[in-house]
Amino acid sequence: MSIFTQIAEGQLPCHKIAENADYLAFLDINPINLGHTLVIPKEEVDYVFDLDDECFQGLMAFTKPVAMAIKQALSCQRVGMIVAGYEIPHAHVHLIPTNSMTDLSFSQARSASNDQLATVAEKIRKQLITR
C-alpha cells in the first residue's frame, strides 16, 4: 500500500485541498514552491498513464479547478503541472505555482512547516469555495 493510499484512506494526515469519492488533492510537504499540490486518484495504480481512460480523464477534470484555485490564491503567473511518476508508486500529478520556468525544478524542493502548509491550504480552499 503506497503512502498516497494511506493518506487517501485517512491513515496518514495531510493538508487536504479538495476531495470527492474518486480523487484527492493535498499539499506536498516538501514543496518546490508553497502551494505545490499533489492530485491523486484514490484507486492505487502505479503510473498515471496506466490509468484507464475514464479515471485519467476524471483526474484531469478534478485537477483543473484545483489549479485555478492555486493560481487565484497565490497570485502566481501560472500553475505548472508535472507528471513524473518516479517518487511514489501511485499515479499523481504535481501542481506547482510558478512565475517562470525555473520554478519547475524538483531540486528547489524544501520542507515547509505545518503552519505554513495550513495557511496555504486554507487560502487555496477558500478559492475553491468561491468558484
C-alpha positions as MATLAB code, in Angstrom:
seq = 'MSIFTQIAEGQLPCHKIAENADYLAFLDINPINLGHTLVIPKEEVDYVFDLDDECFQGLMAFTKPVAMAIKQALSCQRVGMIVAGYEIPHAHVHLIPTNSMTDLSFSQARSASNDQLATVAEKIRKQLITR';
ca = [
       0.000    0.000    0.000;
       1.501    3.329   -1.065;
       1.835    6.337    1.218;
      -0.728    8.090   -1.002;
      -3.243    5.292   -0.445;
      -2.649    5.620    3.291;
      -3.325    9.360    3.017;
      -6.465    8.777    0.916;
      -7.747    6.257    3.465;
      -7.145    8.681    6.347;
      -4.387    6.580    7.912;
      -1.877    9.433    7.492;
      -2.570   13.161    7.845;
      -2.410   15.674    5.016;
      -3.256   19.272    4.236;
      -6.282   18.494    2.099;
      -7.264   20.893   -0.648;
     -10.153   19.027   -2.300;
     -11.700   15.568   -2.305;
     -14.502   13.619   -3.868;
     -15.295    9.903   -3.985;
     -12.559    9.163   -6.542;
      -9.827   11.837   -6.251;
      -7.878   13.750   -3.633;
      -5.716   16.889   -3.760;
      -3.352   17.713   -0.905;
      -0.240   19.801   -0.320;
       3.220   18.360   -0.854;
       5.129   18.528    2.459;
       8.376   19.179    0.546;
       7.150   21.756   -1.948;
       9.036   23.238   -4.848;
       7.026   26.387   -4.022;
       4.455   26.829   -1.273;
       1.141   25.662   -2.669;
       2.706   22.696   -4.507;
      -0.216   20.279   -4.594;
      -0.424   16.578   -5.356;
      -3.550   15.250   -7.050;
      -4.230   11.527   -6.975;
      -6.901    9.034   -7.886;
      -7.893    7.162   -4.753;
      -7.510    3.895   -6.630;
      -3.890    2.804   -6.341;
      -2.406    2.474   -9.815;
       1.363    2.787  -10.167;
       1.695    5.260  -13.045;
      -0.641    7.938  -14.340;
      -0.518    6.664  -17.919;
      -1.557    3.204  -16.701;
      -4.924    4.618  -15.566;
      -7.901    3.598  -17.668;
      -9.253    6.403  -19.854;
     -12.200    7.192  -17.594;
     -10.021    7.528  -14.480;
      -7.374    9.554  -16.353;
      -9.968   11.957  -17.737;
     -11.585   12.218  -14.308;
      -8.221   13.026  -12.754;
      -7.640   15.831  -15.250;
     -11.169   17.208  -14.739;
     -10.653   17.158  -10.943;
      -7.228   18.792  -11.310;
      -8.354   21.824  -13.327;
     -10.395   23.681  -10.653;
      -7.685   22.930   -8.082;
      -5.073   24.503  -10.374;
      -7.268   27.556  -10.919;
      -7.759   27.929   -7.146;
      -3.986   27.739   -6.582;
      -3.442   30.469   -9.195;
      -6.039   32.737   -7.594;
      -4.957   32.099   -4.008;
      -1.241   32.576   -4.581;
      -1.285   35.208   -7.332;
       1.246   33.296   -9.401;
       1.646   33.720  -13.138;
       0.819   30.075  -13.935;
       0.344   26.718  -12.312;
       2.694   24.173  -13.837;
       1.764   20.517  -13.969;
       4.375   17.776  -13.804;
       3.759   14.070  -14.284;
       6.955   12.266  -13.331;
       5.892    9.051  -11.663;
       9.167    8.126  -10.012;
       8.720    9.199   -6.409;
       5.717    7.181   -5.224;
       4.221    4.108   -6.941;
       0.774    5.711   -7.081;
      -0.462    7.770  -10.026;
      -0.276   11.502   -9.288;
       0.244   14.912  -10.794;
       2.132   17.819   -9.287;
       0.542   21.275   -9.479;
       3.186   23.919   -8.819;
       2.600   27.665   -8.554;
       5.136   29.350  -10.832;
       6.269   32.705  -12.131;
       8.853   31.317  -14.574;
      10.166   28.042  -15.985;
      12.902   27.998  -13.346;
      10.180   27.416  -10.734;
       9.658   23.887  -12.086;
      12.713   22.151  -10.671;
      12.499   19.420   -8.052;
      16.000   20.461   -6.958;
      14.330   23.508   -5.370;
      12.065   21.420   -3.132;
      12.304   22.237    0.546;
      10.440   21.289    3.664;
       7.655   23.544    4.879;
       6.350   23.969    8.396;
       2.951   22.656    9.384;
       1.818   26.257    9.982;
       2.948   27.368    6.503;
       1.145   24.436    4.901;
      -2.042   25.016    6.911;
      -2.124   28.693    5.942;
      -1.602   27.996    2.238;
      -4.130   25.138    2.221;
      -6.773   27.434    3.712;
      -6.095   30.131    1.088;
      -6.491   27.609   -1.735;
      -9.630   26.010   -0.251;
     -11.259   29.474    0.049;
     -10.755   29.988   -3.690;
     -12.390   26.621   -4.438;
     -15.440   27.625   -2.400;
     -15.860   30.876   -4.321;
     -15.731   29.138   -7.733;
];
